[in-house]
Amino acid sequence: MNTAKPSPDTQPHCLGVRVKQLTLSFSGQTAPLFSQLDLTLQAGEWHCILGRSGCGKTTLLRLLADLLPQDVAWQGELFTSDARSMSDRVAYMAQQDLLLPWLNVLDNVCFSFRLKQGKASEAVQERAIQLLQQVGLGEKLHARPSQLSGGMRQRVALVRTLIQDKPLVLMDEPFSALDAVTRYKLQDLAAELLAQRTVLLITHDPQEALRLGHHLFLMQGKPGRLTRLSVPEGTPPRAINAELAVKQQAIIEQLSGLGERYV
Ligand SMILES: Nc1ncnc2c1ncn2[C@@H]1O[C@H](COP(=O)(O)OP(=O)(O)OP(=O)(O)O)[C@@H](O)[C@H]1O
């Protein structure tokens, strides 16, 4: 990874990231998925990307998480605001929950600490239990993933991401398996717990992006390009009001190819 001149961060947890002139192709494919793509993630703010299935959202996230397969060829530059490597400063929540079937819920949440330090400290375990209670899983600490519903598993994966306390958080459809009420509550919780973190969130839900994003982008086309969309007034997590509903409708029309122009 290339790094650039540092620009001062105001918060200890803040990390700005810039992707510059990214060109990326999977092996065997003639047309690149991205060509000369630029994206700036502002330190301590939430960025949401919407886009039709297959346009490249997950691939961009995996690039930032350094999780792309070997056969992907890419060129371009990644800059961090403090000129240090992103390594060990990224929490990544994949589309699949990736829970380990032989570990219970609590141990799954604490797994990264066990990997690094041999075991999770009491403070980490207490924090894990507190977070699991906050997402409504206080009764499931010792359940195995196979005993959970899809939405419960997704909440465990969310807690596992939150507890890592990283400055850059990458989340790929983190609330997609949740019912509407739980989704709304967990959007609020994530916004509270990840305030001052730099977040890149992929979602198919325009309402979610409009509630949570300080910055909102639409990915479309091949090669994929990012178009900035306007966000509603106010600080995330925003309430669902008339302005948000109008923007939501406009995004849906744009995604379905009907919209003339995003307002
Ligand atoms: N390992 C791979 N090898 C070849 N092509 C791939 C690979 N991974 C992804 N692709 C292709 O790259 C394109 C973008 O995939 P990606 O998963 O980034 O899309 P996405 O926008 O996240 O989609 P979704 O919203 O359905 O999750 C798709 O056409 C996909 O088939």
The ligand as an SDF file (V2000), in Angstrom:
LIG
                    3D

 31 33  0  0  0  0  0  0  0  0999 V2000
  -13.5150  -14.1190   -7.5120 N   0  0  0  0  0  0  0  0  0  0  0  0
  -14.1520  -13.6390   -8.5730 C   0  0  0  0  0  0  0  0  0  0  0  0
  -13.8120  -14.0340   -9.8210 N   0  0  0  0  0  0  0  0  0  0  0  0
  -14.4330  -13.5360  -10.9070 C   0  0  0  0  0  0  0  0  0  0  0  0
  -15.4120  -12.6250  -10.8580 N   0  0  0  0  0  0  0  0  0  0  0  0
  -15.8020  -12.1970   -9.6470 C   0  0  0  0  0  0  0  0  0  0  0  0
  -15.1990  -12.6690   -8.4370 C   0  0  0  0  0  0  0  0  0  0  0  0
  -15.7950  -12.0520   -7.3820 N   0  0  0  0  0  0  0  0  0  0  0  0
  -16.7160  -11.2400   -7.9150 C   0  0  0  0  0  0  0  0  0  0  0  0
  -16.7260  -11.3170   -9.2600 N   0  0  0  0  0  0  0  0  0  0  0  0
  -17.5820  -10.5630  -10.1650 C   0  0  0  0  0  0  0  0  0  0  0  0
  -17.3730   -9.1850   -9.9370 O   0  0  0  0  0  0  0  0  0  0  0  0
  -18.6060   -8.4800  -10.0450 C   0  0  0  0  0  0  0  0  0  0  0  0
  -18.8350   -7.6740   -8.7700 C   0  0  0  0  0  0  0  0  0  0  0  0
  -19.0540   -8.5540   -7.6720 O   0  0  0  0  0  0  0  0  0  0  0  0
  -19.3550   -7.9710   -6.2250 P   0  0  0  0  0  0  0  0  0  0  0  0
  -19.5270   -9.1320   -5.3050 O   0  0  0  0  0  0  0  0  0  0  0  0
  -18.3150   -6.9790   -5.8860 O   0  0  0  0  0  0  0  0  0  0  0  0
  -20.7470   -7.2320   -6.4860 O   0  0  0  0  0  0  0  0  0  0  0  0
  -21.7390   -6.5360   -5.4740 P   0  0  0  0  0  0  0  0  0  0  0  0
  -22.0650   -5.1880   -6.0320 O   0  0  0  0  0  0  0  0  0  0  0  0
  -21.2050   -6.5720   -4.0910 O   0  0  0  0  0  0  0  0  0  0  0  0
  -23.0130   -7.4800   -5.5800 O   0  0  0  0  0  0  0  0  0  0  0  0
  -24.1420   -7.8470   -4.4980 P   0  0  0  0  0  0  0  0  0  0  0  0
  -24.9060   -6.5810   -4.2640 O   0  0  0  0  0  0  0  0  0  0  0  0
  -24.9670   -8.8980   -5.2020 O   0  0  0  0  0  0  0  0  0  0  0  0
  -23.4700   -8.3820   -3.2700 O   0  0  0  0  0  0  0  0  0  0  0  0
  -19.6900   -9.5190  -10.3280 C   0  0  0  0  0  0  0  0  0  0  0  0
  -19.9420   -9.5240  -11.7100 O   0  0  0  0  0  0  0  0  0  0  0  0
  -19.0520  -10.8200   -9.9030 C   0  0  0  0  0  0  0  0  0  0  0  0
  -19.5350  -11.8870  -10.6890 O   0  0  0  0  0  0  0  0  0  0  0  0
  1  2  1  0
  2  3  1  0
  2  7  2  0
  3  4  2  0
  4  5  1  0
  5  6  2  0
  6  7  1  0
  6 10  1  0
  7  8  1  0
  8  9  2  0
  9 10  1  0
 10 11  1  0
 11 12  1  0
 11 30  1  0
 12 13  1  0
 13 14  1  0
 13 28  1  0
 14 15  1  0
 15 16  1  0
 16 17  2  0
 16 18  1  0
 16 19  1  0
 19 20  1  0
 20 21  2  0
 20 22  1  0
 20 23  1  0
 23 24  1  0
 24 25  2  0
 24 26  1  0
 24 27  1  0
 28 29  1  0
 28 30  1  0
 30 31  1  0
M  END
$$$$
